[in-house]
Amino acid sequence: MMTDLFSLTGRTALVTGGSRGIGRMIARGFLAQGARVYIAARKAAQCDQAAAELAKEVGGACFSIPADLSTVEGAQALAAALTAREPKLDILVNNAGAVWLAEFDAFPEKGWDKVMDLNLKTPFFLTQALHPALKAAASRARPAKVINIASIDGIFVNPLETYSYHASKAGLIHLTRRMAATLIADNIAVSAIAPGAFPSDMNIAARDSADQVARRVPAGRVGSDEDMAGAAIFLAARAGDYVVGATLAVDGGVAYARTGFEGAGWKA
């Protein structure tokens, strides 16, 4: 029914990196739409506190599964912990990520490996480990969903020297297409969101200097919790069932609606 296009009632979701930032925005939105939500984060106390706060703020069922997703073994352990509680998983949001900033000549191997592993390797291997649970929940009439959280930095090069972050997010966007082509045969729809400037501990500029950052955004502001939640709900719900392999830029127009002449001294 048209009135149920954005409902997540009866659905179970796992949001990695769900204790703060974009992951928490998505978890809150899913709860508000009726989903049963699990959040995962590396710091156990923070993850437990976030789950309790979300359940109190929004209502519904929100549970914490602390997990270190920096290794394949950690991803597999999270999948085992989740499936011990929930044999079926309707929605997986691969959001956990990291960033590293350093000048080109000084960029370290550890800054490359840490970011590439968490941002690109982990989404693949966590989805692989949860493939049976996703298949168990999926049908042609009601596909399971995998939503990868990429970034507009995977679409558009910004001035910051975050080399491994840019590469990992561009890779995740293409990996989304490849995974989608395979998993749709199992009635699992894979898509991605490429966020722009949202206030978070990872995007300190958007958090602490929102007015300054907003000047570089065609929409004239940084993103809100509702902007991110709305995009994720769309992809997770019935409304997004026919979206397969696409990456949705949620950035106020930075990637696709700015002139591109700013660096040459032009004004948008």
C-alpha positions as CSV (number, residue, x, y, z in Angstrom):
1,M,0.0,0.0,0.0
2,M,1.1,3.5,-0.7
3,T,0.7,4.5,3.0
4,D,3.3,1.8,3.9
5,L,6.0,2.8,1.5
6,F,8.3,4.1,4.3
7,S,7.3,1.7,7.1
8,L,10.0,-0.6,8.6
9,T,7.6,-2.3,11.0
10,G,8.6,-6.0,11.5
11,R,12.0,-5.5,10.0
12,T,15.3,-6.1,11.7
13,A,18.3,-3.9,11.0
14,L,22.0,-3.9,11.9
15,V,23.8,-0.5,11.7
16,T,27.6,-0.6,12.1
17,G,29.2,2.5,13.6
18,G,25.7,3.1,15.0
19,S,26.7,4.7,18.3
20,R,27.4,8.2,16.9
21,G,27.4,10.4,13.8
22,I,25.7,9.2,10.6
23,G,25.2,5.7,12.0
24,R,23.3,7.0,14.9
25,M,21.1,9.2,12.7
26,I,20.2,6.2,10.6
27,A,19.5,4.0,13.6
28,R,17.2,6.6,15.1
29,G,15.3,6.9,11.8
30,F,14.9,3.2,11.5
31,L,13.6,3.0,15.1
32,A,11.1,5.7,14.4
33,Q,9.8,3.8,11.5
34,G,9.2,0.6,13.5
35,A,12.3,-1.4,12.9
36,R,14.1,-3.6,15.5
37,V,17.6,-2.2,15.5
38,Y,21.0,-3.5,16.5
39,I,24.0,-1.1,16.6
40,A,27.6,-2.1,16.6
41,A,30.6,0.0,17.6
42,R,34.1,-0.8,18.8
43,K,33.8,0.9,22.3
44,A,31.5,-1.3,24.3
45,A,30.4,1.3,26.9
46,Q,29.7,3.9,24.2
47,C,27.7,1.4,22.2
48,D,25.7,0.2,25.1
49,Q,24.9,3.8,26.2
50,A,23.9,4.8,22.7
51,A,21.5,1.8,22.3
52,A,19.9,2.7,25.7
53,E,19.6,6.4,24.8
54,L,18.0,5.7,21.4
55,A,15.5,3.3,22.8
56,K,14.5,5.9,25.4
57,E,14.4,8.8,22.9
58,V,12.5,7.1,20.2
59,G,11.0,4.0,21.7
60,G,11.1,0.6,20.3
61,A,13.8,-2.1,20.5
62,C,17.5,-1.0,20.1
63,F,20.3,-3.4,21.1
64,S,24.0,-3.1,21.4
65,I,26.6,-5.5,20.0
66,P,30.1,-4.1,20.6
67,A,32.5,-5.2,17.8
68,D,35.9,-4.4,16.4
69,L,35.4,-4.4,12.7
70,S,39.0,-3.6,11.7
71,T,39.6,-7.2,10.8
72,V,37.8,-9.9,8.9
73,E,37.7,-12.0,12.1
74,G,36.0,-9.1,13.9
75,A,33.4,-8.9,11.1
76,Q,32.7,-12.6,11.3
77,A,32.4,-12.4,15.1
78,L,29.8,-9.7,14.8
79,A,27.8,-11.7,12.2
80,A,27.9,-14.7,14.6
81,A,26.7,-12.6,17.5
82,L,23.9,-11.1,15.5
83,T,22.7,-14.4,14.0
84,A,22.7,-16.0,17.5
85,R,20.0,-13.6,18.3
86,E,18.3,-13.1,14.9
87,P,18.4,-15.9,12.3
88,K,17.1,-13.4,9.7
89,L,18.3,-9.9,8.9
90,D,16.3,-7.6,6.8
91,I,18.6,-4.6,6.6
92,L,22.4,-4.2,6.9
93,V,24.0,-0.7,7.0
94,N,27.7,-0.8,6.5
95,N,28.6,2.5,8.1
96,A,31.7,2.0,10.3
97,G,34.6,3.9,8.9
98,A,37.8,5.8,9.4
99,V,39.8,8.7,7.9
100,W,43.4,9.6,7.8
101,L,44.9,13.0,6.9
102,A,48.5,13.5,6.0
103,E,50.6,15.3,3.3
104,F,51.4,13.2,0.3
105,D,55.1,12.7,1.0
106,A,54.4,11.8,4.6
107,F,51.4,9.6,4.2
108,P,52.0,6.4,6.2
109,E,51.3,2.8,5.3
110,K,49.3,2.4,8.5
111,G,47.1,5.3,7.5
112,W,46.5,3.5,4.2
113,D,45.8,0.1,5.6
114,K,43.6,1.1,8.5
115,V,41.3,3.2,6.3
116,M,41.1,0.8,3.4
117,D,40.5,-2.2,5.6
118,L,37.6,-0.7,7.6
119,N,36.0,1.4,4.8
120,L,36.3,-1.1,2.0
121,K,37.3,-4.6,3.1
122,T,34.9,-4.8,6.1
123,P,31.7,-4.0,4.2
124,F,32.4,-6.9,1.8
125,F,33.3,-9.5,4.4
126,L,30.6,-8.5,6.9
127,T,28.0,-8.7,4.1
128,Q,29.5,-12.1,3.1
129,A,29.3,-13.4,6.7
130,L,25.6,-12.2,7.0
131,H,24.6,-13.4,3.5
132,P,22.7,-16.5,4.9
133,A,20.7,-14.3,7.3
134,L,19.9,-11.8,4.6
135,K,18.8,-14.5,2.2
136,A,16.6,-16.0,5.0
137,A,14.8,-12.7,5.3
138,A,14.5,-11.9,1.6
139,S,11.9,-12.6,-1.0
140,R,11.1,-11.1,-4.4
141,A,8.1,-9.3,-2.9
142,R,10.2,-8.0,0.0
143,P,13.9,-7.8,-0.7
144,A,16.5,-7.6,2.1
145,K,18.7,-4.5,1.9
146,V,22.4,-3.8,2.2
147,I,23.2,-0.1,2.3
148,N,26.8,0.9,2.1
149,I,27.8,4.4,3.5
150,A,30.2,5.9,1.0
151,S,31.0,9.6,0.7
152,I,30.9,12.4,-1.8
153,D,34.7,12.1,-1.5
154,G,34.3,8.9,-3.6
155,I,32.7,11.0,-6.3
156,F,34.4,14.4,-6.1
157,V,37.9,15.3,-5.0
158,N,38.1,17.8,-2.2
159,P,41.2,19.7,-1.2
160,L,42.0,17.6,1.9
161,E,44.9,15.1,1.6
162,T,42.9,12.1,2.8
163,Y,44.2,9.7,0.1
164,S,43.1,6.4,1.4
165,Y,39.7,7.8,2.4
166,H,39.1,9.0,-1.1
167,A,40.2,5.8,-2.6
168,S,38.3,3.6,-0.2
169,K,35.0,5.5,-0.8
170,A,35.4,5.4,-4.6
171,G,36.1,1.7,-4.3
172,L,33.0,1.2,-2.1
173,I,30.8,2.9,-4.7
174,H,32.0,0.5,-7.4
175,L,31.9,-2.5,-5.0
176,T,28.3,-1.6,-4.3
177,R,27.5,-2.1,-8.0
178,R,29.4,-5.4,-8.2
179,M,27.7,-6.7,-5.0
180,A,24.3,-5.6,-6.3
181,A,24.7,-7.4,-9.5
182,T,25.4,-10.7,-7.6
183,L,23.1,-10.4,-4.6
184,I,19.9,-9.3,-6.4
185,A,19.6,-12.9,-7.6
186,D,19.0,-13.7,-3.9
187,N,16.5,-10.9,-3.6
188,I,19.0,-8.7,-1.7
189,A,19.1,-5.1,-3.0
190,V,22.5,-3.4,-2.5
191,S,22.7,0.3,-2.7
192,A,24.8,3.1,-1.2
193,I,24.6,6.6,0.3
194,A,27.3,9.2,-0.4
195,P,26.9,11.8,2.4
196,G,28.2,15.3,2.2
197,A,28.7,17.6,5.2
198,F,27.0,16.2,8.2
199,P,28.0,17.3,11.8
200,S,29.9,14.4,13.4
201,D,33.1,13.5,15.2
202,M,34.5,12.5,11.8
203,N,33.5,15.8,10.2
204,I,34.5,18.3,12.8
205,A,34.3,21.2,10.4
206,A,30.6,20.6,9.7
207,R,30.0,20.1,13.4
208,D,32.0,23.1,14.8
209,S,32.0,25.5,11.8
210,A,28.6,24.8,10.2
211,D,28.1,28.3,8.9
212,Q,31.5,28.4,7.2
213,V,31.0,25.0,5.6
214,A,27.5,25.9,4.5
215,R,28.9,28.6,2.2
216,R,30.4,25.8,0.0
217,V,27.1,23.9,-0.2
218,P,24.6,24.9,-2.9
219,A,21.7,24.2,-0.6
220,G,23.3,26.7,1.8
221,R,23.4,24.5,4.9
222,V,25.0,21.3,6.3
223,G,23.0,18.1,6.6
224,S,20.6,17.4,9.4
225,D,19.7,14.1,11.2
226,E,16.4,14.0,9.3
227,D,18.2,14.4,5.9
228,M,20.3,11.3,6.6
229,A,17.6,9.3,8.2
230,G,15.2,10.0,5.4
231,A,17.6,8.8,2.7
232,A,18.3,5.6,4.6
233,I,14.7,4.9,5.3
234,F,13.8,5.4,1.7
235,L,16.4,2.8,0.6
236,A,15.6,0.4,3.4
237,A,11.8,0.5,3.0
238,R,9.4,-0.6,0.3
239,A,9.9,2.7,-1.4
240,G,13.5,1.7,-2.3
241,D,12.9,-1.9,-3.4
242,Y,13.6,-1.2,-7.0
243,V,16.9,0.8,-6.3
244,V,19.7,-1.7,-7.1
245,G,23.4,-0.8,-7.3
246,A,22.8,3.0,-7.2
247,T,24.6,5.5,-4.9
248,L,22.5,8.3,-3.6
249,A,24.4,11.6,-3.0
250,V,23.0,13.3,0.1
251,D,25.1,16.4,0.1
252,G,23.0,19.5,-0.6
253,G,24.4,19.6,-4.2
254,V,28.1,19.6,-3.7
255,A,28.9,16.7,-6.0
256,Y,26.5,17.3,-8.8
257,A,25.0,20.8,-8.5
258,R,28.0,23.2,-8.1
259,T,29.7,24.9,-11.0
260,G,33.2,23.5,-10.5
261,F,34.7,26.9,-11.2
262,E,35.4,27.9,-7.6
263,G,39.0,26.7,-7.8
264,A,39.7,29.0,-10.8
265,G,38.5,32.1,-9.1
266,W,35.0,32.0,-10.3
267,K,32.0,32.4,-8.0
268,A,29.1,29.9,-8.0
